[in-house]
């Protein structure tokens, strides 16, 4: 198992995007998916317990090494980059897309009460939102949804991890 653990760790490390269990199984022919899941779980626990600079996280239906969130300011210093920033209008638009997808622009405009064209364009450019197709109604409006990058940026395994309305209300006390 130690040999397989080292291989899986190397595969996740070398992957540019979150690595799915299916892709790992495809690469390691003959290794049972249950064994892969067990190894990933062990690796995640080891990295957490170690308290080092990075963690193994499940995001966007795959696994990826991520820097410990508390060390973000040091990474930004090194890279001299700013974190991804979104305007309040873009955040509001993104939340509507995330919770209502698949959604058309007219519905986003109706919910926001203003035109969402600008924020939607910015979200498309940042690759947080994508065009999923066209709705089969007169005018064939474009349908929008979130992307894999959205899941990665917000460290979500999938959309089911989005907070519910009840959780929001509980936070507000």
N, C-alpha and C positions, 0 to 999 in steps of 0.2 A: 504493500500500500504506500510506503514512503516514496517509492519510485514514481508511482502514479501521481501522488500528491505534488511532487516536484514538477512533473510534466504539466499538470493542470495549472499550477501556479505560474509557470513560465508562459503557457498559452494565454492566460488572462492578462498577464503583464505585457505581452507582446501585441495584444489586440488593440487596435485604435479605437474601437467602440465596444460597448458591453457585449460580452461573449455569452451566447445562449448555451443551455445544457445540450440542446440538439446539435449545435455546431461542435461542441466539445466531443460528444459521442460520435459524431461523423469523423472527427479527426482521430479519435482513439478507438478504432475499430475493435469490437470484441469486448469493450468495457461496458458493463451494465450501467444504465442511467441512475439506478439507486446508489451505486458505488460513487458515481460522479457527484451526485447530490450530497452524499455523506462527506466526501473529500472537500467539497466547497464549504460545507458547514464547518468542518474542522479548521480549514484555513481561515475562515472568517473569525472563528472563536480565538484562534491563535494570534491573529493580528490585533484583535481587540484587546486581548489580555496583555500583549506585549506593550501596549501604550505608545507605540512608535508614531511616526509621521504619517502613515497611511493605513487605510482599512480596506477590506474586501467588502464591497457593497453590492446588493442586488438592485439594479436599476434598469429601466426600459427593457424588461424581459430578458435580462442577461446579467453577467457579473463583470465588475470593473474595479480596479484599484482606484481609490479616491483619497486625496489628502484629508487628514483630520480637519474638520471644519474650524476648529479653534486656531488652526495655523494659517488660515486664509490670508491674513494681512502680510505674512512673511512671503507667501507665494506671489502676491500682487507686487510686493517690493522687488522681488527677483525679476519678475516679468515686466515690471513697470506698466502694468495694465490695470484698468479699472474693472470692477466687477460689472457684469451685465446689468445695465440700468434700464428700467422701463418707466415711462411717464404714467401718472395715474390713469390717463385715458387708455393707454396701452394695456395696463394691468387689468382694468375693468373689462376691456374687450377680450383679453386673453381668458379671463375667468368665465365670461359668457361662452366663449368657444369651448373651453374645457368642460363645462358642466352641461352645455346644451348640444354638443356635437352629435351628429352632423347638423350644421346650422348654416343658414343663408344670411347674407349681409342685411337684408331687410329686417330679419328678426333681431339681429344684433342692434341695428339702428333703433328699432322699436323699444327694446329693453333699455338701452342707454338713453334714449330720448334725443339723441343727436347723431349726426352722420359719423359712422365708424370707419370711413374710407382711409383716412390718414393713419390711425393706429393699426388698422388691419394690414395696410401696406408695410408698415414698419415691422410688424410681427412676421409677415411673410419673408421679408428681407433677413430677419434674424433667424429664420428657419424654425420658429416656435409654432407656427401655424402653416398648414398646407392646404392646397386645393384638392378636395377628394373627388370632385366630379361636378356634374350638373344635376339639379333636381328636375324630375320629369313632370313639370308643370309649365303652363304658358310662360314664355320668356326664358325658360331654362336657366334660372339663376345658379350661380356658382355655390357649391357646398364647401364649407370649411371645417377643418378638424385640427387637432393638435398633432405634433410630430414626435418621433422618437427623441429628438433633441429636447423637446419640452420635458419629457420624462427624465432625461439625464440632468437637465439644469435644475429641476426641482426635486431630484433624488427620489423619484417614484418608481416602484416596480411596474405598476400599471395604473390606469385611471381609477381603479377601485380604491386606491390609497388617498384620493382627494378627500379633504375633510367634508363632512356632511353639514347641512344647515344647523342641525342640533349641536354639533361640535362647535360651530361658530358662536352660537348663542351661549353655550356653556363657557366659552372663553371670555365673552363680554360680561359674564357674571350676572 
